[in-house]
Amino acid sequence: MDMLLSLSPIILMFVIFYFLLIRPQQKRQKQVKQMQADLQKGNEIVTIGGFHGVVHAIDENTVVVQAGDGTKLTFDRSSIRDVKN
């Protein structure tokens, strides 16, 4: 019984860390993966590096993004941070 009481603060800390840090991060990662899976041609996107453009073509692992001046750049699908639409 004494051992359980002495370990209870450590167990409580792990529970708090799980609900405040780990669980929200997992939830955010799930949302990002879903957003990247739902990409469609014509979506306005922002990459991790801050590049803004429109999706021109989509492959399984890559996305071709067209800039405002017509330049086309290829990015990994995982480098897409946000969809503006």
C-alpha positions as CSV (number, residue, x, y, z in Angstrom):
1,M,0.0,0.0,0.0
2,D,2.8,2.4,0.9
3,M,4.4,1.7,-2.5
4,L,1.2,2.6,-4.3
5,L,1.0,5.9,-2.4
6,S,4.6,6.8,-3.1
7,L,4.1,6.1,-6.9
8,S,0.8,8.0,-7.2
9,P,2.3,11.4,-7.9
10,I,4.4,10.0,-10.7
11,I,1.3,8.1,-12.1
12,L,-0.7,11.3,-11.8
13,M,2.0,13.3,-13.7
14,F,1.9,10.7,-16.6
15,V,-1.8,11.0,-16.8
16,I,-1.7,14.8,-16.9
17,F,1.1,14.8,-19.6
18,Y,-1.0,12.4,-21.7
19,F,-4.1,14.6,-21.6
20,L,-2.3,17.9,-22.0
21,L,0.5,17.1,-24.4
22,I,0.4,13.7,-26.1
23,R,-3.3,13.3,-26.9
24,P,-3.7,16.8,-28.5
25,Q,-0.6,16.2,-30.6
26,Q,-1.9,12.9,-31.8
27,K,-5.3,14.5,-32.6
28,R,-3.5,17.3,-34.6
29,Q,-1.4,14.8,-36.5
30,K,-4.6,12.9,-37.5
31,Q,-6.2,16.1,-38.8
32,V,-3.1,17.0,-40.9
33,K,-3.0,13.5,-42.4
34,Q,-6.7,13.7,-43.2
35,M,-6.2,17.1,-44.8
36,Q,-3.3,15.9,-46.9
37,A,-5.3,12.8,-48.0
38,D,-8.2,15.0,-49.0
39,L,-6.2,17.3,-51.3
40,Q,-7.8,18.0,-54.7
41,K,-6.7,19.7,-57.9
42,G,-7.6,23.4,-57.6
43,N,-7.2,23.7,-53.9
44,E,-5.2,26.8,-52.7
45,I,-2.5,25.5,-50.3
46,V,0.3,26.7,-48.1
47,T,3.4,24.6,-47.7
48,I,5.5,24.2,-44.5
49,G,8.0,26.6,-46.0
50,G,5.3,29.3,-46.5
51,F,4.9,28.9,-50.3
52,H,1.4,29.8,-51.5
53,G,0.0,28.2,-54.6
54,V,-2.8,26.2,-56.3
55,V,-2.7,22.4,-56.6
56,H,-2.1,21.6,-60.3
57,A,-1.7,17.8,-60.1
58,I,-1.6,15.2,-57.4
59,D,0.3,11.9,-57.3
60,E,0.4,9.3,-54.5
61,N,3.3,11.0,-52.7
62,T,3.8,14.3,-54.6
63,V,1.9,17.4,-55.4
64,V,2.5,19.8,-58.3
65,V,1.8,23.3,-57.1
66,Q,1.3,26.2,-59.5
67,A,2.5,29.7,-58.4
68,G,0.8,32.9,-59.3
69,D,3.1,33.5,-62.3
70,G,2.4,30.0,-63.7
71,T,5.6,28.4,-62.4
72,K,5.0,24.7,-61.4
73,L,6.9,23.2,-58.4
74,T,6.7,19.7,-57.1
75,F,6.4,19.1,-53.4
76,D,6.0,16.0,-51.2
77,R,2.4,15.6,-50.0
78,S,3.6,15.8,-46.4
79,S,5.0,19.3,-46.9
80,I,1.5,20.7,-47.3
81,R,0.6,22.6,-44.1
82,D,-2.8,24.1,-44.8
83,V,-5.6,24.2,-47.4
84,K,-7.0,27.7,-47.8
85,N,-10.4,26.7,-49.4
